[in-house]
Amino acid sequence: MTKGKKAMGNIEIKKSEIIFSIIIIAVMMILGFSISEKIRQNLLEQYMEYDTAVKIDSEELFLHGMSTNIGNAFVYGNLKALDPVSLPEIDGEYSYIRKEEQEYRKHYRWVKYKDKDGKEKKRKEEYWTWDTMRTYKEKSTRISFLNVEFEYEQIPFPSNHYLDTIYHGYYHRNVYYVTDTAFTGTIFTYLKDDTISKTSFYENRTISETVDYLESGIELVLFWIGWIILTAIAVVGFYYAENKWLN
């Protein structure tokens, strides 16, 4: 074993590499704690908004809150599309429909391979994919929440989901994605001037469940998971770069 190195299986790691790895980890942890503290402060400010927001579950209080500029509020109720849309080739009515017209098309790419002598070469390879050529969208224009009418864009409906694929021969097909017309849940919104703004919708959650979800602190957990992965990548990248440069 070479002096100044430690063997780990078939890998030799220099003491200098261990020292620099420790330095990288230390710097990343210091930065991580600094960033996470800013995230924590922002979360605490958001939690204050959630805790002081008015909780509403009736149409009368909802209308009163909008007319009196009550501010932040959690409101529980039913979200509905008042003018659902449809297409003749699919069943049912929806608040949103996206139709993707696709073609099965041939493409080419260059791929690397090694011949019988171990030499690296390239060859042209054929492959096929379904490519979206055109997209057609339909959506409702008027909706209601807790029996109060709004424009469609004022409350974000849940994400669309896949409905069906209709083939027109071997090389053409239409793929359909839709959003249903009715949901139950809680909105967090700002009540002012007889309307709502800055609205988020939490499907199938009561007001208390929504508050618990928003105050779960999952953002910090996700940050540290991502930061630890980034730190590991930085250490491995340093080791790889140094050894590649030396070789």
C-alpha positions in Angstrom: 0.0 0.0 0.0 1.4 3.4 -0.9 2.4 5.6 2.0 -0.1 8.3 2.8 -3.1 6.2 1.6 -5.7 4.1 3.2 -7.0 1.0 1.4 -10.8 0.4 1.2 -11.3 -2.9 -0.7 -9.6 -2.2 -4.1 -9.8 1.6 -3.7 -7.0 3.6 -2.2 -7.9 6.9 -0.6 -5.3 9.5 0.2 -5.3 11.3 3.6 -5.6 14.6 1.8 -8.8 13.4 0.1 -10.2 12.5 3.5 -9.3 16.0 4.8 -10.8 17.8 1.8 -13.9 15.6 2.0 -14.4 16.6 5.7 -13.9 20.2 4.7 -16.5 19.9 2.0 -19.0 18.2 4.4 -18.4 20.9 7.0 -18.9 23.8 4.6 -22.0 22.1 3.1 -23.5 21.6 6.6 -22.8 25.2 7.6 -24.5 26.4 4.5 -27.3 23.9 5.0 -28.0 25.1 8.5 -28.0 28.8 7.3 -30.5 28.0 4.5 -32.7 25.8 6.7 -32.9 28.6 9.2 -34.2 31.0 6.6 -36.7 28.3 5.5 -37.8 27.8 9.1 -38.3 31.6 9.6 -40.4 31.7 6.4 -42.5 28.7 7.6 -43.1 30.3 11.0 -44.4 33.4 9.2 -46.7 31.2 7.1 -47.8 29.3 10.2 -48.8 32.6 11.8 -51.0 33.4 8.8 -52.6 29.9 9.0 -53.2 30.2 12.8 -54.8 33.6 12.5 -56.9 32.9 9.4 -60.7 32.7 9.8 -62.3 29.3 9.6 -65.5 29.2 7.5 -67.9 26.4 6.6 -71.1 28.2 5.7 -72.2 30.2 2.7 -73.4 33.1 4.9 -70.0 33.5 6.6 -68.2 33.1 3.3 -70.2 36.0 1.7 -69.8 38.1 4.9 -66.0 37.6 4.9 -65.7 38.7 1.3 -67.9 41.8 1.8 -66.0 42.9 5.0 -62.5 42.3 3.7 -61.8 39.7 6.4 -58.4 38.7 4.9 -56.9 35.2 5.1 -59.4 32.4 5.5 -59.8 28.6 5.4 -63.1 27.7 3.8 -64.6 24.2 3.6 -67.1 23.3 0.9 -68.0 21.8 -2.5 -66.2 22.9 -5.6 -68.2 22.5 -8.8 -68.0 23.4 -12.5 -71.2 25.2 -13.5 -70.8 24.8 -17.3 -69.0 21.4 -17.8 -67.5 20.6 -21.2 -67.6 17.4 -23.3 -66.5 15.9 -26.6 -68.6 13.7 -28.8 -66.1 10.8 -28.9 -65.8 10.4 -25.1 -68.4 9.8 -22.5 -69.2 12.2 -19.7 -68.8 15.8 -18.8 -65.8 17.4 -17.2 -64.4 20.7 -15.9 -61.4 20.3 -18.2 -60.5 18.2 -21.2 -57.1 17.9 -23.0 -57.0 16.0 -26.2 -53.5 15.1 -27.6 -53.4 14.1 -31.3 -50.4 11.8 -31.6 -48.5 10.2 -34.5 -46.3 7.1 -34.3 -43.1 8.4 -36.0 -39.7 7.0 -36.9 -36.6 8.6 -35.6 -32.8 7.9 -35.8 -30.0 8.3 -33.3 -26.3 7.4 -33.1 -25.4 4.8 -30.5 -21.9 3.7 -29.3 -20.9 0.1 -29.3 -17.7 -2.0 -29.2 -16.7 -4.3 -32.0 -15.1 -7.7 -31.6 -11.7 -6.1 -31.1 -13.0 -3.9 -28.3 -12.8 -0.7 -30.4 -15.6 1.9 -29.8 -17.7 2.7 -32.8 -21.0 4.3 -33.7 -24.0 3.1 -35.6 -27.3 4.6 -36.7 -30.2 3.2 -34.8 -33.9 3.4 -35.7 -36.6 3.8 -33.1 -40.3 4.8 -32.9 -42.2 7.1 -30.6 -45.7 8.5 -30.2 -45.2 12.3 -30.8 -47.9 14.8 -29.9 -48.6 16.9 -33.0 -51.5 19.0 -31.8 -53.2 19.6 -28.4 -56.9 20.6 -28.1 -58.2 22.0 -24.7 -61.7 22.7 -23.4 -62.5 24.0 -19.9 -65.4 25.4 -17.9 -65.7 29.2 -17.5 -67.8 29.4 -14.4 -67.5 27.5 -11.1 -68.9 27.7 -7.6 -67.5 27.1 -4.2 -69.8 26.8 -1.2 -72.6 27.9 -3.6 -70.8 31.2 -4.5 -70.0 31.7 -8.2 -66.5 32.5 -9.5 -64.5 32.4 -12.7 -62.8 29.1 -13.4 -59.2 30.5 -12.9 -60.0 31.8 -9.3 -59.8 28.3 -7.7 -57.3 25.8 -9.0 -59.0 22.5 -9.7 -57.2 19.2 -8.9 -54.8 17.9 -11.6 -56.2 16.2 -14.6 -56.0 12.5 -15.0 -55.8 10.1 -18.0 -59.2 9.0 -19.3 -58.8 7.1 -22.6 -56.9 6.5 -25.8 -58.7 6.2 -29.2 -56.7 4.7 -32.1 -57.3 5.8 -35.7 -55.3 3.2 -37.6 -51.8 2.1 -36.7 -50.0 5.4 -36.8 -52.6 7.8 -35.3 -54.3 8.1 -31.9 -55.9 10.6 -29.6 -55.1 10.6 -25.9 -57.6 12.2 -23.5 -56.9 13.7 -20.0 -59.8 15.2 -17.9 -60.6 16.8 -14.6 -63.9 15.9 -12.9 -66.7 18.4 -12.3 -67.1 18.3 -8.5 -64.8 18.0 -5.5 -65.0 18.5 -1.8 -62.3 20.1 0.2 -60.8 23.3 1.8 -59.5 26.4 0.2 -56.9 28.8 1.7 -57.7 32.2 0.2 -57.8 35.9 0.8 -61.2 37.5 1.2 -61.5 41.1 0.0 -63.7 43.3 -2.2 -66.5 40.7 -2.5 -64.2 38.1 -4.1 -61.2 35.8 -3.4 -57.6 35.8 -4.4 -54.3 33.9 -3.9 -56.3 30.6 -3.6 -55.1 27.1 -3.0 -57.5 24.1 -3.0 -56.9 21.0 -0.8 -59.0 18.1 -2.0 -60.8 15.8 0.5 -59.4 17.7 3.5 -61.3 19.3 6.3 -60.1 22.7 7.6 -58.2 21.1 10.5 -56.7 18.5 8.3 -55.5 21.2 5.9 -53.9 23.2 8.7 -52.1 20.1 10.0 -50.9 19.4 6.5 -49.6 22.9 5.8 -47.9 23.0 9.2 -46.3 19.6 9.0 -42.8 21.1 8.2 -42.3 18.7 5.3 -40.4 21.5 3.5 -37.5 21.3 5.9 -37.4 17.5 5.7 -37.3 17.6 1.9 -34.7 20.3 2.0 -32.3 18.2 4.3 -32.9 15.1 2.2 -31.9 17.0 -1.0 -29.0 18.8 0.8 -27.5 15.6 2.1 -27.7 14.0 -1.4 -26.1 17.2 -2.9 -23.3 17.0 -0.3 -22.6 13.3 -1.1 -22.5 14.3 -4.8 -20.0 17.1 -4.0 -17.7 14.7 -2.1 -17.8 12.0 -4.8 -17.4 14.6 -7.5 -14.3 15.9 -5.8 -12.8 12.5 -5.4 -13.5 11.6 -9.1 -12.2 14.9 -10.4 -8.9 14.7 -8.4 -8.2 11.1 -9.4 -9.1 11.9 -13.1 -6.7 14.8 -13.0 -3.9 12.8 -11.5 -4.3 10.0 -14.0 
